Amino acid sequence: MAQAASSAPTTGRHQRKLKNYLLDPHFQLKYTAYLVAVTVALGGSLGLVVWQTSNQVVAQSQKNVEQGQRVVGLGREVVGESRKVSEVVKMNIVKDPVYQDNPALLEAFTTDAKKQDQRLQEQEAQLVAQAESLKSESSSLKAFQSRMMLTLVGVMLLLVVGIFVAGVVVTHKVAGPIFKMKRMIRDVGEGRLRIPGKLRKGDELVHFFDAFDQMVRSLRARQENEIAMLESAIAQLEGKADASALQPLLDLKRKMQDSLEA
């Protein structure tokens, strides 16, 4: 995380701000884009498989509907032919002189023909009901397919947004320490040996940052020893050399002290 300026008071509590999450846009957006691309590729492949499977189911249901309609048509033809046969037989019975004097036979045939017609009508009604049921199921499958694909697209969009946000947050935990160490390296290069502050909880590269912190402390300790040695040399030269001759050593001492206090 970006550390507050050295002049700011230390509160001991670190808080991330939304505007500071993109500390290194090139690095963070690049790797976040990789994560999003992988998510889209996997989700798209899954969606394609689901779409193809659902299309096969819907196509099979449509075939069943068409087959049911053909069966209903055949059933109606059978009922119609049965009625025609019954009417022809009935006419023959009525015209046949042998059966004209036997109305009981005509009545029995008529009763049996009515029962047969009723059975055929019931079977036709069952076939029609089955065909309507298949048609309703096919329509329900199509509607379910549409809802499922819309849901899948919605979930994919939410997943992409979630992966994007998670990618920015995760890469921020890497970009933050890098951003901070780059600034500290620049300070060391300019001769300022400030003790770096601690990383925030959850940041990555902790071991690398600790090694850098130890390096700065070692440089400070060495420079403090050199200042002490310089002070000792100046004290020994005082009274033995001109003030003008000691001035460069005093300036060097002040500059070295300033680098520790910067």
N, C-alpha and C positions, 0 to 999 in steps of 0.2 A: 504494500500500500504506500501511497505517497505520504511521506512524513511531513508534518506541519513544519513551518519555518522555525529555525532555532530560537528566534525571538519570541515565539508564541509560548504561553505558559503550558506546562505539562500537567494534564489532568489525570493521567493514569488510565484513561478510558478511551478506546479507539472506536470510531464509528465510521462505517463506509457510507459514502454519499452516492446517490444514484448517478449524478453527473460525472463521478470519478470512476465509474466501473469500466469505461473504455479508456484505460491509460495508454494502451498501445493498440489502436484500432486495426492496424495492418495485421499484427500477430493474432489478436483475439478474433477478429472477424474471419480471418483466413481459416483457422482451425475450427471455429464454430461453423463455418460454411461446410467444411468437410463432414462434421457430425450431421448437419442437416441433410447433406447430399446422401449420406449413407442411410439415414432414416427414410428419406423419400424413396430411395431405390428399393429398400426392403419393404416399405409399406406399399409401394406401387406394385411390386411383384406379388405380394399377398393379395392386394386388391384385384389384380388380374386373374389370379387363380380362383378367387371367390366369384368374380364376375363370370368366368367361363363355366364354373360348376353350376352356378345358379341359372345360367342360360340353358345348359343341358337339361336341368330339371324343368324349367319353364317350357322348353321345346317338347319334352316328353309329355308334359301335362296337356299341351295343345294337341299333340297326336292322340292322346286319350279322348279329348273332347271331340275331335273329328271322328274317331272310331265310334264313340257313343252316338253321335248324330247319325252316322251311317246305320248303326244297329237300330236306332229308332225309326229311321226311314224304312228299313227292311221289315220291322215289326208292323208298321202301318200298312205296308203292302200285303203282308200275310193276313192281317185283319180284313183288309178290303177283299182279298181273294176268297177268304173264308166266308164272308158275307155273300159274295157272288155265288159261291158253290151252294150255300144254304138256300138262297133264293131260287136257284135253278132246280135243286132237288125238291123244294117245296112246290114249285110250279109243276114239276113232273108228277108229283104225288097227287096234286089237285086234278090234273088232266087224266091221270091213269084211271081207266074204268074199274080196275080191280080194287083201288083204294078209295074210289069216290063214295062207296057205301060204308067206309070204315073211318069215320071222323076221329075215332080214338087214336088211330095210327098217326093221322095228321097232327093231332094235338100233341102226341108224345114227341114226334119229330120237331115240332115247333118249340116245345119246351126245352128239348135237348139243344136245339140250335141257339136258343136264347142264352142258355148256360154257357155254351161254347163261346158265343160272342162276348159274354160278360168276362169269361176267363181271359180271352184275347185282349179285351179292353183293359183289364187289370194289369196284364203283362205289359201292354203298351204304355200304361201310366207309369209302371215301375221303370221301364226303360227311359221314358221321358224324364222322370225324377232323377235317375242316375246320370243322364246326360246333363241335366241342369246342375246337379251336384258337381260333376266334373268341370263344367264351365265355370261354376263359382269358385272351385278350388284353383283353377288356372288363373282366374282374375286375382284371387288372393295371393297366389305365388308371384304374379307380376307386381302387385302392389308391395308385397314384402321385399321383393328384389329391389325396387326403387327406394324404399325406406332404408334397406340395408346399405345400399351404395351411398345414399346421402349421409347415413350415420358414419360409414367408413370414411367418407371424404371429410366430414366434420371432425372425426377423431384424428385423422391425419393432420388436419390444419392445427388442431390443438396440440398434437404431439410435436409438430414442427416448431410451433411457437415455444412450447415448453423446452425442447431441445436447444433452441436458439438462446433462450434466457439462461438455461443451465450452462450452456457452453460459454456464454459471456461471463457468468459468475465463476465458473471453474477456471477459465483462462485468466480471469482477473486475479485469482490467488497466486498465479505464476507471474503475470505481468506486473503486479504491484511490487513484489520484492525486486524484480529486475529493474523497474523504474527507479526504485529507491537506491539500489546499489549503483546504477549508472550515475546518479547525482553525487553519491559519495565518492565514487572513483574520480569524477571530475574535480571534486573538492581536494582529494589527495594529490591529483595532478597539479593543482594550483597551489599546493603547499599548505592547505588547511587540514589539520589532523583532528577533526572533531570526532568524538565518540558517537558512533551511530546509535540511533534509538532502536528499540525492539520492534520486531515484526508484530503484526496483529494476529490474533488467534485465528487459526485455520489457514494461514498463508503457507505456501509451499517454499522449497529451496531454503529451509531453515538451516540445514547443516552448512550449506554454502555461505549463507549470510553470517553464521557464527564464525566461520573461518575468516571471512573478511573483517569481522569485528575484532577478532584476535590479532589480525595483521595490523590494524590501525592502532590498537592498544600497544603492540610491540614497538611500532614506529614512534608513538608518543613517549614510551618509556626510554627508548634510545635517545630521542631528542632531549628529553628532560636530563638524562645523564650528560649529554653533550653541553647543555646549558650550564649545568653545575660545574663541569670542567672548565668551561669558558669563564664563568664567574671566578673560579679559583685562579685562573691565569691572569684575569684582569686585576684581582686583588693583589697578586704578587708583583704586578707591573706598576701598580699605583705608587707614585713617589719616585719611581726609578725611570719612568718615561714621561715625555711630554703629553699633555692632555690631547693634543691634536693626533698624536700617534695612537692613543687609546680609543679615539672616537670611532674608527671602523669596527673595532671589536664590540664597542657598546651598541652600535647600530645593528650589528649581526645578532647580538644577544636579544635586543628588542624585537627584531624581526622573527627570530625563532620562538620567542615567547608569544608573540602575536599569532603565530600559526597554531599554537596550542589553544589559544583563547578564542579563535575565530568561530 
